[in-house]
């Protein structure tokens, strides 16, 4: 149990005891800051407070998109569902080179405008494009160019 607040300490402890308690608290905070644990705890508290205030699903998704690490974001159910919808909508071939899984390449669903700059577009299907691994990694993080989509075989042009 933590010692009483400073105002109550004067009533219950002698001045020597108060000095020892305050020295211990200074040491504890220094240790927590040094280990990084204090910063992690404070960040998680702020995220939990914001999540409690978030009213609707869009606000919660935006909060998740801005605070989640890439590892947790790309494993989330919301992202996996959207990724599946994007593949269904746009097809399974690369917009740039036309490669597909049948050719032995990995397909990526790429954010046109990066998630860390535009977190509000993280779950927008219109901000997604299908690229093969090579084209996606070649595009880079800061390039926001929309790669011209190949016409689908079903469309008449």
N, C-alpha and C positions, 0 to 999 in steps of 0.2 A: 504494500500500500504506500502511496506517495505521501510525503509530509504535507501538512496543511499549508494553505497559501500564506504569503508573506504577512498579511494583516493578522492572521490568527497565530502565527508563530510567536509573536511578541507576548501573547497571553499565556501560551503553554510551555515555552522553552526559555531557558536562560540565554543570554547573549552569546555565550561560548557555544552552546548547542546550535543556535541559529547559524553561527559562522560555519560549523561543521556541516550542517545540512546544505547551506548554500555552496560550500566548496564541493560537496558531493554532486550537487546538481550541475555545477559548472563542468566538473570532470565528465559527468554522464553525457551532457550535451556535446562536449568536445569529442568524446569517443564516438557518439552516434554520427556526428558530422563527418568525422574522419573515415568512418566505415561506409559512409554513404547511406546507411540505413535510415537516418533521419529524413533525408531528402526523398527517398522512396516512400516512406510513410506519409509525408506531407503531400506528395503528388497523388498517391492513392486516395487520401482523404479528400483532396480537391475534386478528383474525378468522381468519387462517390457522391459528393455534394451536388455537383453539376448533374449527375445522372438522376438524383432524386428530384431535382427541379425540372428535368426534361418532361414536357407534357405529353407529346405525341410521339409516334414511331419515327417520324422524319427527324425530329430533334435528337432522339436517342441514336439513330443511325449516324447523324452528323457528328455527334459527340464521340461515338465509337470510331468513326473514320479519322477524326483529328487526334485521338489519344492512343489508338491501338498501334502496336508495332506491326511491321509488315507480316511477321510470322503469324500473329494472332488474327490480323485482318484477313489474310488470304486463306485461313482455315475456318473462318466464320461461316455459319450457315447462310447468312444473308449474302455474302460474296459468292459462295458456291452456287446458290440458286440463281443469282444474276448472271454468273458466268455461263451456266447451262442455258439460260434464256438467250444470251448473246450468241452462243454457238448455234442454237436453233434458228435464230433470226437471220444471222449473217452467213451461216454455212461453216464448213470445216476446212476451208482453204485460206491460205495467206492472202491478204489483200494486196500485198506488194509483189510477191513472186509467184503466187498461185500454188505453192507446195501444200500438200495435205498429209494427214497421218498415213494414208496409203503409200506415200512416197518414203515413209520412214522418218518423218520429222516430227518434232514436238510442237504442238500448237499452243500459243499464248493468247490470252485475252488481255489486251493492252489498254491502259487509260491513255486517251489522246492528250488530255490535259492532266498532268501528273497529280496524284492524290495528295502529295504533301504540299502542293501549291494551291490547288483547288479542292479542298476536302468536301465541299458541298456537292461536287460532281462525282464523288467516289461511287455512288450507287445509281448513277444516271446511265441508262443503257445507250443513250445517244453519244456518250463520251467514250464508248468502247469500240475497239476494232480488233479484228482477228489477224494475228501475225504469227509467222513461224518463229522459232527460237532465234534463228540467225538474224532475221529482219528486226525483231524486237530488241535484241541486244545491240544491234548496229544503230538503231534509232537513238538510243541514249535516253537519259532521264529528262533533260531540259529541252528537248526538241518537241514542240507541240504541233508538228505538221500532221495534217490528216492525210493519210496515204489513200490515194484514189482507189475506191472500191471497184473491184472487177465486176462487170455485169454478170448477173446470174444466168445460167443456161435457160431458165424458164422465161426470162423477160424478153420481149420482142422489141428490138431497136432498129 
